[in-house]
Amino acid sequence: MNTPNYKEARKRTKNEVEIREFRIDKSLVELGLNKKFFLKTYGCQMNEHDSENIKGMLRLMNFQETFNINEADFILLNTCSIRENAHNKAFGMLGRIKHLKESKKNLIVALCGCMAQEEGVVSLIKKKYKFVNFVFGTHNLDDLPQLLKNSFEDKKQNINVLSIEGDIIENIPVKRDNQYKAYVNIIYGCDKFCTYCIVPYTRGKQRSRRREDIINEVNNLVKNGYQEVTLLGQNVNAYGKDLYDDYDLANLLIDVAKTNIPRIRFITSHPWDFTDNLVDVIKKYDNIVNFVHLPVQSGSSRILKLMGRRYTKESYLELFDKLKSIPGISITTDIIVGFPGETEEDFRETLDLVEYCKFDSAFTFIYSPRENTPASLLEDNVTLEEKEQRLYKLNDLINKYSKEANDRMLNKIYKVLVEGESSKEGMLFGYTETNKLVNFKGNLDLIGKIVSVRINDAKSFSLDGEIVE
């Protein structure tokens, strides 16, 4: 049994990262015959892509996916630890599963992902959720087939979570959720240690995939008709720093652009690692979309220092202005309100920054203390009522500028990747290069294609349009 250890998870050495190939014992490929699995995913795009790998392994083992939890022989929760709300959702789901397991004694239940890497979570599962058969973490995703086999044979709870810097496992099977857009991991882990964030403990150190492995993956996606890739990393801008002397994200984007895949995105960016060269590359290549998600977190330099963000409000705005020089670019962000010690003046600076940047949209959150992080030890002297009022005020401003950004698109024509049938009856939906949701009428044979759409109605969070022949 291996349980998570924060002290070990924090370690950063210069030890070489092991790169190994996924392997599965032949005896495991029939384990899932006549069995169904139910998978619930919480959290970020990295978690979503991990779940695509999980589905790939389970399909290799001949499991069939079900979206009816009552039919499942195996239930797996792939969890997120970024905020308390994600915790609550996962534990609430476990409570529901407990009642199901009482009536299905042979049901196998497991938990993985970032929550599995937390000492407190695993301790709670061992004490109060003994019906959970096994727990594994972000560093040993490829152990799933063997762990599952062990649980079918032995009903004892098995905790197998590694608190290590991390390796890279190539060629894990993948069952992609989208036929036209694909996630491609380029770097794992994070070494920034922002004071509020638990990700460096749950995902390990920054470690880049080899460029040839990334390009081969993108080339295969092109051959299979994919229209868009999103290059993923907890801090995607740090790509290559740990692996190469003279090859970074800008160089990688050039190589990916040369595969001629129609659209390239990358997420998530840390302002500290965003170079002028990267701005120039986005300008130069038409298939690198004019969209950047650039988390600011706060408009107060004092709070940014407490957060350990390593940039100031002024340096963020300098970068923002450089990005704004890219014609037609859309910039979105993340903002936290109510960080310990945040005063009304600090919050006013955040509103001032939003007034200046006029972001196309933003993910906004009330500060949520995370176990073992330095910020959790700070005196939290902002009341919940104050935090909620600040969030409401911030969201009003964000929504105002989101609507203004969409209004500027009226009567203009944009390229839209058609993804499927809209929730609006009789319509299709897709996304512009700048990641704007568009609904429009069209034939089903347009799904998976990039089409021209004229925008004729704008709301805060979506657009309506019509096909331009």
KAPEMO-V879924 format. One record per residue. PHI is phi as a letter, one per 30 degrees, with the letter a starting at -180 (none if undefined). PSI is psi in whole degrees, -180 to 180 (* if undefined). Layout:
BEGIN
phi/psi
PHI/PSI
PHI/PSI
END
This chain:
BEGIN
phi/psi
none/129
c/124
c/154
d/150
b/113
d/-37
d/-44
d/-37
d/-24
d/-20
e/139
b/117
b/177
c/17
d/140
d/138
d/131
d/130
c/119
b/161
c/145
d/136
b/145
b/134
d/137
e/-26
d/-13
c/-11
d/-12
c/10
d/-32
c/6
e/129
i/23
b/152
b/149
b/151
b/125
b/127
c/127
c/134
c/149
j/-151
d/-179
d/-31
d/-42
d/-41
d/-42
d/-36
e/-40
d/-32
d/-38
d/-39
d/-45
d/-38
d/-43
d/-43
d/-37
d/-37
d/-30
d/8
i/20
d/151
c/137
d/141
b/146
c/7
c/106
e/-27
d/-19
d/-10
d/143
c/-20
b/126
c/129
b/129
c/119
c/110
c/166
b/147
b/12
d/-32
b/160
d/-34
e/-38
d/-39
e/-51
d/-39
d/-44
d/-44
d/-34
d/-39
d/-39
d/-38
d/-40
d/-40
d/-33
e/-44
d/-36
d/-40
d/-29
d/-28
c/-12
b/87
d/-28
c/2
d/133
c/130
b/135
b/158
b/137
b/-172
j/-163
d/-36
d/-33
d/-22
d/0
c/131
e/-47
d/-38
d/-48
d/-40
e/-42
d/-40
d/-41
d/-33
d/-44
c/-12
b/56
d/-12
d/-14
d/121
d/-44
a/156
b/133
b/162
c/-163
d/-18
c/-11
b/45
e/-37
d/-8
d/-7
e/-48
e/-45
d/-39
d/-38
d/-43
e/-44
e/-38
d/-33
d/-29
c/-30
b/118
d/2
d/145
d/134
b/117
c/118
b/79
c/127
c/125
c/85
b/171
d/-31
j/149
c/-172
b/126
c/117
c/154
i/33
d/134
e/151
b/134
c/100
d/141
d/-18
b/137
d/-8
b/-23
b/137
b/143
d/139
b/114
d/134
c/-24
a/141
c/156
i/-180
a/139
c/13
d/-34
h/49
e/142
d/-20
c/-6
c/136
c/-6
e/-41
e/-24
d/-32
c/-20
c/-5
i/-172
d/163
d/127
b/121
c/142
d/154
d/141
d/-37
d/-33
d/-38
d/-47
d/-39
d/-41
d/-44
d/-41
e/-39
d/-36
d/-40
d/-45
d/-31
c/12
i/13
d/144
c/-17
a/141
b/146
c/116
d/125
c/146
a/152
d/-35
b/83
d/-28
d/-17
d/2
e/135
i/-18
d/-32
d/-8
b/-34
b/157
d/-30
b/36
b/117
b/-165
d/-39
e/-45
d/-42
d/-42
d/-38
d/-46
d/-39
d/-39
e/-35
d/-10
d/-13
i/21
d/137
d/-35
b/139
b/127
b/164
b/144
a/141
c/147
c/139
c/128
e/-30
d/-31
c/8
d/112
c/159
d/-36
d/-37
d/-40
d/-43
d/-39
d/-41
d/-41
d/-38
d/-37
c/123
d/-28
d/0
c/112
d/153
d/65
b/128
b/129
c/115
b/87
e/129
c/-36
i/-40
a/152
c/5
c/123
d/-32
d/-45
d/-38
e/-38
d/-43
d/-32
d/-13
i/33
d/-18
i/20
b/164
c/169
e/-42
d/-42
d/-33
d/-46
d/-33
d/-44
d/-43
e/-45
d/-37
d/-43
d/-36
d/-14
d/-11
d/119
e/128
i/13
d/147
c/128
b/129
b/170
a/175
c/140
b/134
c/132
c/154
i/24
d/145
e/126
i/-2
d/121
c/173
d/-36
d/-41
e/-46
d/-38
d/-38
d/-35
d/-45
d/-40
d/-41
d/-43
d/-39
d/-37
d/-47
d/-32
h/57
e/148
d/-32
a/172
a/147
c/120
c/143
b/150
d/136
e/133
b/113
d/136
c/137
e/131
i/0
d/150
e/-37
d/-27
d/-15
c/-9
d/151
d/121
c/91
c/18
c/123
d/156
e/-39
d/-42
d/-42
d/-45
d/-41
d/-40
d/-39
d/-44
e/-45
d/-42
d/-46
d/-36
e/-42
d/-44
e/-46
d/-35
e/-49
d/-29
d/-44
d/-41
d/-40
d/-42
d/-37
d/-33
d/-14
d/-9
e/137
i/12
c/158
c/133
b/151
d/130
b/128
d/115
d/124
c/-23
l/-166
d/135
d/159
d/-17
d/121
e/134
i/11
b/160
c/167
b/156
a/-176
b/141
d/173
e/-31
d/17
i/32
c/133
d/129
b/132
c/140
a/159
d/142
a/165
d/151
d/-23
d/-4
d/-15
d/130
j/-1
c/159
c/121
b/163
c/130
b/131
c/129
d/127
b/-2
a/136
b/131
c/-179
d/-36
b/2
a/168
b/152
c/147
a/-171
b/146
d/138
c/116
d/*
END
